[in-house]
Amino acid sequence: MSLAVVPLLRVMGRLYTGKVVLTAGLLYAFTAPLLKLATEGLRDSGKLFSLMLIAEALLEIHRNRKKLYGYVIFAVAAAVAVLTRAEMLLFTGVLLAFVLKWEFAETKIP
């Protein structure tokens, strides 16, 4: 569960202020047994880590569409998710379709 702390803090840092970020990080770090009970299908840390990286990548793509960083992080996170759990192939495929639709909706083709 500790792998996802860094992406969680980065995502929370982009959305909220310092106290909320610190509280979210501490709650995530110290309530791991409760998180295991609440998210039965998300127990392994690799899957949760890749989901947090995907969330961070989507935020980065939304903020800076012109930069390649968000797309690279999304691709790496999707690859880690698929390599970690086979059922993530469908989830990452849907997210990839969402990102492509998002990109084509913003791009004006003459």
C-alpha positions in Angstrom: 0.0 0.0 0.0 2.9 2.3 0.5 3.7 2.7 -3.2 0.7 4.9 -3.8 1.5 7.5 -1.1 3.6 9.6 -3.5 1.1 9.8 -6.3 -1.7 10.4 -3.8 0.1 13.3 -2.3 0.8 14.8 -5.7 -2.8 14.5 -6.8 -4.1 15.9 -3.5 -1.5 18.7 -3.7 -2.8 19.8 -7.0 -6.4 19.8 -5.8 -6.3 21.0 -2.2 -4.2 23.0 0.3 -1.5 21.9 2.7 -3.5 20.7 5.6 -5.8 18.5 3.5 -2.8 17.0 1.7 -1.0 16.2 5.0 -4.2 14.7 6.4 -4.8 12.6 3.3 -1.3 11.3 3.4 -1.4 10.4 7.1 -4.7 8.8 6.8 -3.6 6.7 3.9 -0.4 5.7 5.5 -1.8 4.8 8.9 -5.1 3.2 8.0 -3.9 0.6 5.6 -5.8 -2.3 7.2 -9.1 -0.3 7.0 -8.4 0.5 3.3 -7.8 -3.2 2.7 -11.3 -4.0 4.1 -13.0 -1.1 2.2 -11.4 -1.9 -1.2 -11.3 -5.7 -1.4 -10.4 -5.7 -5.1 -7.7 -3.1 -4.7 -5.5 -4.9 -2.2 -2.3 -5.2 -4.0 -0.1 -2.1 -4.0 0.9 -2.3 -7.6 -2.7 -2.0 -8.8 -3.4 0.9 -6.5 -0.1 2.6 -7.4 -0.9 2.4 -11.1 -4.5 3.8 -10.5 -3.0 6.7 -8.6 -0.5 7.3 -11.4 -3.3 7.3 -13.9 -5.2 9.8 -11.8 -2.1 12.0 -11.7 -1.6 11.7 -15.4 -5.2 12.6 -16.2 -4.8 15.7 -14.0 -1.6 16.6 -15.8 -3.1 16.1 -19.2 -6.0 18.3 -18.2 -3.7 21.1 -17.0 -1.1 21.0 -19.7 -2.3 19.5 -23.0 0.7 20.7 -24.9 3.3 18.9 -22.8 4.2 15.3 -23.4 4.7 14.6 -19.6 1.1 13.7 -18.8 0.8 11.4 -21.8 4.0 9.6 -20.9 3.0 9.1 -17.3 -0.4 7.9 -18.5 1.2 5.3 -20.8 3.6 4.1 -18.1 0.8 3.8 -15.5 -1.4 2.0 -18.0 1.4 -0.4 -18.8 2.1 -1.0 -15.1 -1.6 -1.6 -14.5 -1.9 -4.1 -17.3 1.3 -5.9 -16.2 0.1 -6.0 -12.6 -3.4 -7.3 -13.2 -4.8 -8.7 -16.4 -8.3 -7.3 -15.8 -6.9 -3.8 -15.9 -6.7 -4.1 -19.7 -10.3 -3.3 -20.0 -10.1 -0.4 -17.6 -7.1 1.2 -19.2 -8.6 0.7 -22.6 -11.7 2.6 -21.6 -9.5 5.4 -20.1 -7.4 5.5 -23.3 -10.5 5.9 -25.4 -11.6 8.7 -23.0 -8.2 10.5 -23.3 -8.3 10.2 -27.1 -11.9 11.5 -27.3 -10.8 14.3 -24.9 -7.9 15.1 -27.2 -9.8 15.1 -30.4 -12.5 17.2 -29.0 -10.0 19.9 -28.2 -8.0 19.7 -31.4 -9.3 21.6 -34.3 -8.7 19.8 -37.6 -9.0 22.0 -40.7 
